């Protein structure tokens, strides 16, 4: 009986994961559509993706990254 319960439990977990994966794909498609819509109105999707990534970061992480980028740019004569 334990094997039967374990198999049923496993099946339920797998089915939940499959549903979530489907939802994740649908959300990813929706996000892609939003970027395409923004691009069609003149916004740069690549820059928008960068901004979204930066907004997820803590301020100190952004400051550290900015300092490193500036250091590297200076070292390469790009500043």
Secondary structure, DSSP 8 states (H G I E B T S, - for coil): -HHHHHHHHHHHHHHHHHHHHHHHHHHHHHHHHHHHHHHHTT--HHHHHHHHHHHHS-HHHHHHHHHHHHHHHHHTT--
